[in-house]
Amino acid sequence: MLEYQKCIEKLSNYLDNKGWYLAKGNFDAYFHEEKTVVYNYKLRNKTNRIYSILHEIGHHLAFTGNRKAYQRKFPILFKQRFGEGKQNKNSNRYRMESIIEEHDAWKRGERLAKKLNLDIDSDKYYTYASRWVKSYYDGEME
């Protein structure tokens, strides 16, 4: 893994070049309308901070890449996120799409790491990712 601060700078510059902003917070999130990726800078494990940023940028890439493709791949989530009505978050389909979308964001984050030459450990990356994807499987997250 590259030195932590250099990774942060590379990811911040990547977002800056796209007109987006990397912000510190006490949670991880992607805010489409605000063009902001937030990461939990209070996580003790700095490597996991990088992994979380990559994941949140993965969401950004999914939303901004091709809106129609996103709508085809995640029709229920698309309706929920883009104001076409509330969806039953307890339905199996909603939960399934959430899990697939989360995995998709982790995959996109890994591809971005390779593109930016961030030397991430894929095994550790997916071990960390699996903890978060499991929380969607268990119905703990939205």
N, C-alpha and C positions, 0 to 999 in steps of 0.2 A: 504494500500500500504506500502510495506517495505520502509525503509529509502532510499532516492534517491541514495546515493553513494553505498549502498550495492547492489541495483538493478544493477547499472552500473557494479560493480565488478562481480556479478554473470553472467551477460550477456557477459561481456568481457572474463571471464574465460571459459564460454561455447564455445565461438568462438575460443579462444586460443587452447582449447583441440581438436578442429576440424581442426587446422591449418589455422584459419581465424583471421582477425584483425578487431577491432572496432575502428573507427576513428571519431574524431570531425570534423565538417564542418559547413557550413551555409546552408545546404540542407540535405535531407534524400535520401539515395540511397543504392543500392546493386550492387557491381561490381564483377561479376562472375570470370572473368579472373584474377583480382587482389586479389581475395579472401578477399574482404574488404566490411564491412558494415559501412556506414557513417551516422551519425545522426547530426541534426541541434541543436548544443549545445546552440544556441542563442535563442531558443524558451523560452519564459518566463515561461510557464507551464512545470515544470520538469516532471510531470506525463505524459504529452503528449510526452515528449522526450522518455520516457520508452516505451510508446505505439508504437512510430515510430520505435524504434529499434526492438521491437518484430515483427512488420510488415516486416521490411527489412530482418530480419532473416527468416521470413516465406517464402520470395522469395528464399532465399538461400536453405531452406529445400526442396522447390518444385523442384528446378533445380538439386540439388545433390542427392535427394532421389532415383529417378528412371527416367533416361533420356527418356526411351521409353514411360513410363507412361505420362510424361510431353508432349511428342510429340503427343500421342494419345489424350490427354485432350485439348491441345492448339496447333493444327497443324499450324495455320497461324502465331502465335507468335513464335513458334519454328523455322519456316522458316526465319522469320525476325531476330531473335536473334542469330541464329547459321549459318548465312551466306549463306542461300539458296535462296537469292534474296530479293529484296525490296517488301514490301507488301503495298497495298493501305490503308493507315491509316485512310482514311475517309470512308472505306467500313463498312457496318453494321456488318459484321462478325468480322472484326478486332476489332471494338469497343466493340462488345459483348464479345469476348475472353478476351480483356483487362479488362473489368469489372469483369468477372468471375475469372480471374487470381488474380486481386487485392483482391477480397473477399476471395479467397483461401489463400492468404498470410496472411490476417488478422486472418482467422481461425487457421492457423498453428501457428501464433504468440500467440494466446490465449492458444492453447494446450501446447506450450512451457512454457508459464508463469505458467501454472498448474504443469507441470513437474518439473520446477525449484522452485516451491513453492513461486512464486511471488504473493502476495495478490492483484491482480488487481480487479478493479470494472468493471465487464463485461458491465454494462449499459453505463458507461462513456467511456469505451474502444470502444464500437460499435457506440456510438454517435460521437466520434472523427473519427473513421474509415469511417462512413457514409459521412462525409464531403469530405474525400479524394476520396471515390468511386464515389461520385456524380460528382466530377470534371472530371472523365473519362466518365461518362454518358453524361456530357455536352460537351465533346470533348475538354476540356481545357488541358488535360495531354496526355503524351505518355507513 
